[in-house]
Amino acid sequence: MRKNVTQLLFSLFLLAGISNVYAQDKYGADPEKCKTNLSIFYEYAKAKNYTPAYEPWTWVFDNCPKGSKNIYKYGLLMAKDRYEKATGAQKEIESKLIDKIYAKRIVNFPDNLGKVYSDWATSLEKRGAPKSDVFAKLEKAFNTNPARMSIKNLAKYFQEVTSRNKDTNTQKVFDTYDDALEAVNKKIDGHSKSKDALDKKVESGKTLNKKEALKLKNDGINLRGLGQVEGVLDQILGSVATCDRLIPLYNKGFESHKNDAKWLRRAASRLNAKECTEDPIYAKLVEAYVNEEPSPQAYILIASILEDQGKTKEALDYRNKAVDLETDSYKKADYLYRIALTVKRKSKSQARTYANRALKARPSMGKAYLLIANLYASSANGCGTDEISKRMVFVAAANKARMAKKVDPSLTSKANKYIKSYMASAPSKKLIFTKGLTSGASHRVGCWIGETVKIP
């Protein structure tokens, strides 16, 4: 009994010791004073009353830097305010304080560093720092987490990498592009899955709580922003990623990378995307990739080769095999979408079927709706018997484009262009009046489309 009591007392003593060490580590040598000053500075800083906030903030910044992330959040706001108001030599002092806060924040709260380094780069640029210093912070942000960088900074970083390496190290340019897009697409998938789940809850008649409603709103905002990244990077890459550059690069690198599945996948995918598939190196890359990593994505690339060889049925078989093997619903949707793109030349209705299957696997795949919209618009002459019925096909197409931006806010800008174009070909008020039709009445679009839409 006495032994058990002794063990219990020892355990309590040990836990108390650990607790004291943790408190001292977080709140420093004087935890009570730290907590008091934290509270005082926070109340002042939150109200943007920076003058009385500065002294208690300085104390916690120096004596208990792990006390709270607010030390850095509001400390930066205060330091930037002081910098903007300073003149002469004092401005340089305040500038150094800003950098010290960023550096200390990274040491004591090493999370979300992609954004922290990106914000630091922006701050340096605004303060007129050398371009090399700004680039150094952008590089750290990119190497930590490119998806957390602002679109503007991601573009700046990629532009600089491209400018520095396009003539000497093209591979680095392409690797940087691929790393950026993979990180961003992963981020897009995360927001899409979150949005899909919340949209599904709304559609079922349930009400979102405040936290969920805010999450849904933020998912939309983030998707719109992230959706711009690929277009921005493609614009920068355009002059570099040409067949004349890519083919010699991959011919040169093939032997040393023929067992590197990641390199092979990226190389084959880029040649495919840029339509540089006639050169023999493309088939070599795909074959090597399949041998190294027989995956659904590899089967998709094989299918593209078979398609070029006129082996349409075999190509479709491989694509369907890729769909069947894939367990991730979002990747499955991507393969189904690719099949839809391929078969649209042969059958628009079959292409729509695959696009709808893609939407079933990933309800937020707005580009599948845009594909269907394009299929409809290109069928206007064949699916109408007179002017009004032909023009109503464009109304059906515009409806699909509206769905695209509804489910995927990242496509808002692109979808709006589609809608504007389609509605320019929709029935005019004069035509509707002349034909004796009523705005808002139902109209059946015929042939393979078979949808009922409203007269504008």
Secondary structure as GFF3:
##gff-version 3
##sequence-region A 1 456
A	DSSP	alpha_helix	2	27	.	.	.	ID=ss1
A	DSSP	alpha_helix	31	46	.	.	.	ID=ss2
A	DSSP	alpha_helix	50	63	.	.	.	ID=ss3
A	DSSP	alpha_helix	70	85	.	.	.	ID=ss4
A	DSSP	alpha_helix	89	108	.	.	.	ID=ss5
A	DSSP	alpha_helix	113	126	.	.	.	ID=ss6
A	DSSP	alpha_helix	131	144	.	.	.	ID=ss7
A	DSSP	three_ten_helix	146	148	.	.	.	ID=ss8
A	DSSP	alpha_helix	151	165	.	.	.	ID=ss9
A	DSSP	alpha_helix	170	203	.	.	.	ID=ss10
A	DSSP	alpha_helix	210	226	.	.	.	ID=ss11
A	DSSP	alpha_helix	229	237	.	.	.	ID=ss12
A	DSSP	alpha_helix	243	257	.	.	.	ID=ss13
A	DSSP	alpha_helix	261	273	.	.	.	ID=ss14
A	DSSP	alpha_helix	280	292	.	.	.	ID=ss15
A	DSSP	alpha_helix	296	308	.	.	.	ID=ss16
A	DSSP	alpha_helix	312	325	.	.	.	ID=ss17
A	DSSP	alpha_helix	329	343	.	.	.	ID=ss18
A	DSSP	alpha_helix	348	361	.	.	.	ID=ss19
A	DSSP	alpha_helix	366	377	.	.	.	ID=ss20
A	DSSP	alpha_helix	387	407	.	.	.	ID=ss21
A	DSSP	three_ten_helix	409	411	.	.	.	ID=ss22
A	DSSP	alpha_helix	412	424	.	.	.	ID=ss23
A	DSSP	alpha_helix	429	434	.	.	.	ID=ss24
A	DSSP	beta_strand	442	445	.	.	.	ID=ss25
A	DSSP	beta_strand	451	454	.	.	.	ID=ss26
###
